Amino acid sequence: MRGPVRWVLWDVKDTLLKVRRSVGEQYCSEAERAGLKLPAAASQVWWTGLVRDTFAQCAVDDTALLDRLVNNLYHNFCGPENWEVFPDSYSTLEFCTALGLKQEEAGVAKPDPAIFTQALVRCGVPASSVVHVGDHYVKDYLTSRSLGIQGYLLDRQDCHEHLDVPPQRRLHSLDELPARLKQNAD
C-alpha cells in the first residue's frame, strides 16, 4: 500500500485546458485579417513547418507581413481567449486544494524525465506520494511511472484502450480522480 498522496502534478494542455480553436483555424483567420486569400487546402500544408515556412509555401514572401503573422499567431495562441478549461478541472482542483495539495510550475518540458525529477525535488516528498495526471501515454503516464510517481492516464475519448494501462490508472474524466485518490488513502 502506498502512502497518502501529498502532491498532484498536472499536464495542462488537453488535461486541464483545451484549445478553443485549432492552430489551423487560427492561422486561416489571421491570414484573412492580413488580407490573404488562401485556398482551404493550403491549411493542411501549414502543419509541416514553422509559421514562416508555412506562409512561404503559399507564395507569401512579404517579410514584414510574415513577421506580423508570426508575431500575431504566437500571441493569439498564448492568449486566454484561445483556451478553455475542461469543466471537470474545477471540481478536481478544488478537491486537491481541500487536501492541502499545492500547485507549482515545473518549467521543464516533457518527455524529459527531468521535469518530474525537478518536481520531486520541489515537492520534497517520496515519489510514491506524488500523483501525475496527463493525457499522453509516453510523456505523462510512462515517464512519471518510470520514476515511481503514481501516473494516471486521462483518456477522455477512449483512444488509448489498446495501451497497457491498468483500469485503475485510466481516467475518462477528471471527476474520477478524487475517488481514486480516496481509495489510495484508505
VENSULFEN-V189647 format. One line per field, one symbol per residue. ss: DSSP state (H for helix, E for strand, C for the rest). A space follows every 50 residues. Layout:
ss->???
This chain:
ss->CCCCCCEEEECCECCCEEECCCHHHHHHHHHHHCCCCCCCCHHHHHHHCC HHHHHHHCCCCCHHHHHHHHHHHHHHHHCHHHEEECHHHHHHHHHHHHCC CCCCCCCCCCCCCHHHHHHHHHHCCCHHHEEEEECCHHHHHHHHHHCCCE EEEECCCCCCCCCCCCHHHEECCHHHHHHHHHHHHC
